């Protein structure tokens, strides 16, 4: 069975816990956080990459210049994460499996994404979710056929996590600590250096 993959990079949030400066433009290892995540998505070579922008959209778009991806604006980003996820899904109508990445997870690499995709080829779960030390993380792979109706009902500042927590047809995959390392504060960023 051939699977059409699409990758959605969520980069629309305000990052209010980080402080006044745009979190996704903070530099780690010489480049903005958002660029780390985008390069990992592209390096997986699984399918088209769509970046959903909102707060700081122009600056984040500029930070991604030169990369072979599509940036879309989510004018409703202030209504919460659900609107960004739905905008990303709408931009990839041909994809059977959507890999959803968070732009504030700079330690995610192509091998994490590829491992999720390979696990999906071996069955028909609703989602593949990485787990480290008993904690679910990101990125996640969503099976559009099984989840489309439920994903369309998401509202507010919720992603697929709450929806997946109620299901029994999720495959969990043990991975390294990168899948739970997001950057919400300057201290979290400093901890990655």
N, C-alpha and C positions, 0 to 999 in steps of 0.2 A: 504494500500500500504506500503510495506517495503522499507525503504530507506537505502542504504549503504552509510555511512559517511566516510570521510577521513579528517584528519586535517593536514594542512601544516603550519609549523612555519618558518617564513622567518627570517633567522639569518645570512645573507651573507654580509650585508652592511659594509662599512668601518667606518661609524659613524664619519665622518670628523669634523662635528660641535662640537663634544664632546671634541676634543683635541687629544693628542698623545696616551693616553692609550685606549685600546679597550673598547668601551662603554658597550657592552653586558656583560663584566666581572666585571663591577662596582658593588659594593655590596650595597644591600638594605635589611634591616632586616636580615642581616647575610648570605645572599646568592646572587650569581650573578643574574643580571637582567634576563638573558636568562633562568635561571633555574626557576624563578617565572612563566614565560610564559609557559615553558614546563610542569611544574607541573599542571597548570590550564588545559592545553589541555588533559593531561592524566587523571586528575580527572573527566573530563566530561564523560569518558568511552563511547564515541560515536563511536570510530573506531581507526584505526591505526594512529599514529602520525609520520609524516616525518618532520625532521628539515633540512632546506636547508642552507648549510654552504658555506662560501666564504672567505672573509677577516678574518684573525685570526681564520681560520677553526680549526686548531689543538687545540688551547687554548679553543675555544668554545665547541668543542667536549669533551674535558677533563672536562669542567665545567658541562657537562650533564651526566657524567659517572654514571652508576648505574640506570638510568631511562630506562623504557621499551619503547624505541622509536627507530626510524631508522634515522641515519644521512646520508645525501647524500651531495656530494661536487658539487658545481656549478662552473666549471672552467671559465665560462663566466660572473661571477658576476660583473666584472668591467664594463660590457656593460649596467648594470642597473637592476632595480627591475623586469622588465618583464622577464628576463632570469631565475631568481630565482623562480618566480611564475610558469613559464612553466615547470621548472625542478621538482617542487613539484607536479604539476598536473600529469606529466608523471610517477612519482613514485607511484601514486595511481590510476591505470587504472580502477579498479573495482568500484570506488566511484562514486555515482550519485550526491552527494552533498559534496562540499569541503568547509570546514571552514578554512579560511585563517587568521592566527594570526601574529602579529608583535612582534618580540622578545624584543622590547624596551617599552612594555606596561605592566609593572609589577603589575598593579592593576586589570588587567583582571582576573576573577576567573571562575571556572567551571560553575557557575550559568549563567554567561553571554553567554557562549557557548551553554549550554543546552537550554536556552531560544530561541536562534536563531534557533536551530534544531527543537524545538517544534513548532515554528511559521511556519517553512517550511512544516511540516506535514499537515498543514491546507490548502494547496493550491499548486499552481505550479508557483510561481513567478520566475523570472530570478535570483533574489538575495534577501537576507534579509540583510538589512543594519541598524546598530544601530545608533540612533540619540540622541544627548543631546544638549539642549538649541539651537535647530535649526541647529546644526552642525553634519554632518555625521562623523562617527567614524569607529572603528575597534574593534573586528574582524568582518569579513563579511562572509556570507554563499553564495556560488556560485552554481547555478544549472548547472551542467555540460552539460546536454542535451540542454539547451537553449543557453548556452554561449560558448561552446567549440570552435566553428569556430571563434568567435570574440576574445577569449582569445589567440588563436594561432597567431593572427595578431599583438599582442602587441609587441612593440619594445622599446628599450632604457630604461630610468628610469621612466617608468610608470607602475602602477599596474592596477587593475581593476577599480579604481575610476573614471577615465575619461570616460571609456567605459560605466560604469553604469550611469553616469550623463546624457547620451543621451537617456536612455531607460525609457519607461513608465510602464514597468512591474516589477518594483522594489518595494518590501515592506519595508517601514521604520518602525522601532520599537523603541519606546522611552526607553531609558536606563539611568543609572546614569553616572556621570562624568568620570568614569574609561574608558569609550569607546573613550574619546578624550584626555586622558592623556598619551602622549608618552614622552620618555626621549631623547631629542636631545642635551641637554647641561648639564654641571655639575650643573647649577642653577636649571634646571628642576628636576634633581635628588634630589637636596637638598630640593626642594619644596614638595617632596613626603614623606620626613622623618617626 
